[in-house]
Amino acid sequence: MVGLAPMPLLSVEHLTMRFGGLIAIDDLSFVANKGEITAIIGPNGAGKTTVFNCITGFYKPTGGRVVLSLGGAAMPADVMALTGSGRRFRNTAAGTVFLLERMPDHEIAAGARVARTFQNIRLFSGMTVLENLIVAQHNALMSASGWTVLGLLGAKRYVAAEAAAVERATFWLDKVALIDRADDPAGDLPYGAQRRLEIARAMCTEPQLLCLDEPAAGLNPRESAELTQFLKSIQAEHGTSILLIEHDMSVVMEISDHVVVLEYGQKISDGTPEHIRTDPKVVAAYLGVEDEEVEKVEAEIAT
Amino acid sequence: MAVDAAHDTRAMAPTRILAAIKDALGAALLALGLAVPVLALRTEQNMSNELILQPRWGYVAVAVVLAFLARLGYLLAPALPKRERARPLPRGFGRALSVGLLVLLLAYPVLALAITGKAGAIKWIDNFGIQILIYIMLGWGLNIVVGLAGLLDLGYVAFYAVGAYAYALLATSDPVKAFMADWIGPGFWPAWAFWICLPVAGLMAAFWGILLGFPVLRLRGDYLAIVTLAFGEIIRLVLINWVPVTNGYAGISSIPRPSFFGLPFNASDQGFAAFFGLEFTPLYRTIFLFYTIVCLALLTNWVTLRLRRLPLGRAWEALREDEIACRSLGINTTNTKLTAFAIGAGFGGFAGSFFAARQGFISPESFTFMESAVVLSIVVMGGMGSQLGVAIAAFVMIGGTEILRELDWLKQVFGADFEPTQYRMLLFGLGMVLLMIWKPRGLVSFRAPSIFLRERRMVRAEAVREGRG
């Protein structure tokens, strides 16, 4: 990526989400670039998880546009044409453009290649670790099994596809150091291992964008450091772009290329970690300073 | 250490016994409270047609003492050692067990014939063999919906009914008969109706499964259960009230019986017995029906076991574990649920059309909610998702009911009025309560993983979710 102009992968435009009278997200716009790690931070209740749920289709946003371009950056004309057409995606010269706010959650995962993890871990706890990773490759296996018909008859094609799926699962189990627990039920793993397994499961869907909701929550410092290394290696070796919500500032500052700060559903800052660290508005939001005092804090920081 | 422990128990013993007696007295009091209104007084008519009260305090005393002793025994019984992890079964154990059971199943008619002779064999093959196998098949079919996909379905009997009526109506319909007679020949339809209608009935039931599936896609747990229950009742009420088509309560009779691939089981010269140069006896048809339902049940089992190792089956189980996680992985949960409903219903339809062919007569009476409840309890008692457990539960529950009919010697103990079959539901209930105390997750309470890397380790039941629909 060095030397190239950053290419937008996901652009969130004027996103608004209202629950009855409560405005959870208010006219939020930001861009996540291809191959970068973008962090969304903010105090509790700022609307971070709601943004995730809107991007991954679990909520239908009240307003706004969420554009994801695979292959290459979408031309504004293409996006306009797609928006006007009422369709969900459009093939362009560079690749494919998706309007995520129009797509149901499973299509976003399958078509737009966006994978996610959850704040409260959601593993298939009664299935083994390996089965969790095989279920993640459902769509590829489903078509290899001829929508079950060929698989039922024991087609060679399916046997080969399943072997390949096991191989991919093994690769990711090796990466998260869970290969020895492959045949244990996922619910029996310790907490940190469950977090790693959830990320591995998301990676088994071969995502272009990986959305992690507080991946370091509940981890000890050593596990956090390992997680940081793991996320960096995903970025470097697989070119997967990452969008993450995180409260652990050591993780955020170390791995993020770009940070977006939310407060009460609005974006209050957007930039590199260095820029965020010194932004008086962010400091005020985190330390709970009154609006009038912001200038004073600003002055203090300047000195 | 051992001495200490023994000493400890002895020191603890008096307080423990006292506490148990106290608890048991409580249970006895509860039993007293229940027994007084239920058992203590009975009204009878005397000679001049007046109602008189007849006290039965002896019954109450027996109930109270029984409750006391049962509770005391339960509390003082040495605690069973609990196994935390399911042991890996010896290699090849499952295979050996299933081969053994299969051989026993296939040899059953021959054994019955050898032991009870021609006269007794029909009863044993029909009432025990075929009856149990129909419920095994229904249990395996419902197991797909409830055990694997975790969708609680209280109206499974609807699909059984759809299958039975699909076969009965098609096979007895005059236009179809006339069309087949014109097109192929007069003998064709009576001889082949069952074999043609069987897949049609299955498809019809699967279609109705999808029809049920669509409106309930968004429902979960209790709400889903209520709607499926209502669906089962709707089908039954339609069958009762749509008299021009279904003949209402009177039902449909003279449904053609299955033929031996074109050879009817009758005493005629074209019949099965004459063709093979055998002496005619109704036994042949019974044995043939037995092997037909064996094949149908084994097909259900084979398809289910196979599906569990395919992405579709794994998606069902994942759906039971966590629907939201499924969607985040790109699994279309709508299609996954609908296929579970359709395939489960399809097998119910097969069983239904077999039932109609075996009985030769069907009416809405055969498709009450009770049937759904029995099939569901078979699945729950067997251990949700376990094929072997469901088969054992069906064997025990249906076989047990049939055995009650055979216990004539009880009449000598309890008097000539005693009818053991009347206690069927009481025994059912008691059995279920005891089983749920002993094994809350059913008889076979571990889950076999569908794929493994190094070693197939059983997943204990506590880790597996029941599914919330």
Interface residues (C-beta under 8 A of the other chain):
Chain A: T56 F58 D105 H106 E107 A109 A110 G111 A115 R116 F118 R122 L123 F124 S125 G126 M127 T128 L130 E131 I134 V135 A136 H138 N139 L141 M142 S145 T148 G151 L152 Y158 E162 V166 T170 I179 A182 D183 D184 P185 G187 D188 R201 A202 T205
Chain B: V303 R306 L307 L310 P311 L312 R314 A315 E317 A318 R320 E321 D322 I324 A325 C326 R327 S328 L329 G330 I331 N332 T333 T339 R447 P449 S450 I451 F452 L453 R454 E455 R456 R457 V459 R460 A463 V464 R465
